[in-house]
Amino acid sequence: MAATRTVRLADGRRLVVATYGPERGHPVLYLHGTPSAHNEWVIFGSDAQLEQSGLRVVAPDRPGMGGSTFMPRRRIGDWPADARALADALGIGRFSVLGYSGGGAYAIATALALPERVAALALVAPVVHATAAMTEGLDPGSLRIKEMARERPRLARILLTLTMALPARYAPSLLWRQMRKTLPPIDWQAISDGDRLQRFASVLDEAFRHGGAGAQQDMALMASPWDFPLQPARMPVQIWQGEFDTFGARPAMARYLGEALGATAVHILPEGHISIFTRHQQEILLSMVPGIR
């Protein structure tokens, strides 16, 4: 069961954060995909897994999504200051960082900026558009939306509202039909297992709670140069990437990040963008536990 609270930052902005798992568990800062929100964890994780691993997931909404205040002109490199303020407000000293999909860049920025606080870094299907070759094989529709978010933000906000926000709230079956067209079969099988589709719709609805500005901004940043230098990390880094992922990330992205960060391990598995997380979560979680690698 999640506990949700609002943290007020020094500049007056709000960050909404949900926590999952045992209160005394080792904290893991979970950075959701794009567009998404703090409750994304319910798609992938369970309290039982966290109890078994001895971990406590801390999952904030990034600015402009869910209940967190929109931050005009923000950059990826702005996030570590928010992460530090959030950890301080929650009384957290050292923590691990787990970034999924579009949250990968924010996870990396946090680990590189706060090495004295971050015990371990894990990236799952991380998205990076460093070269054109890295996007080869991705769904062309998803690429066009990212480019539109960067180059025509107002139009992108309208499109995202029409194709994601409204269907998630009022016509989930329409959203699911579109997903089935764009997801590789292995991912459709993973997301349609049990009640994950219903959970996904509720997460997307939460992401657009205050409109499409936050989602558009996050998607634009996914397709833009990062504003901080990549360098070897000072903590253990593990990366998980699906070989059949055509939805958001590619193996070339994982290998690029693994080399740049000096990763402990880069796991390229016969999975997709979603199945890599649903089927390998226990080993991903264990990599977050201090002293277990």
Secondary structure, 3 states (H helix, E strand, C coil): CCEEEEEECCCCCEEEEEEECCCCCEEEEEECCCCCCHHHHHHHCCHHHHHHHCEEEEEECCCCCCCCCCCCCCCHHHHHHHHHHHHHHCCCCCEEEEEEHHHHHHHHHHHHHCCCCEEEEEEECCCCCCCHHHHCCCCHHHHHHHHHHHHCHHHHHHHHHHHHHHHHHHCHHHHHHHHHHHCCHHHHHHHCCCCHHHHHHHHHHHHCCCCCHHHHHHHHHHCCCCCCCCCCCCCCEEEEEECCCCCCCCHHHHHHHHHHHCCCEEEEECCCCCHHHHCCHHHHHHCCCCCCC
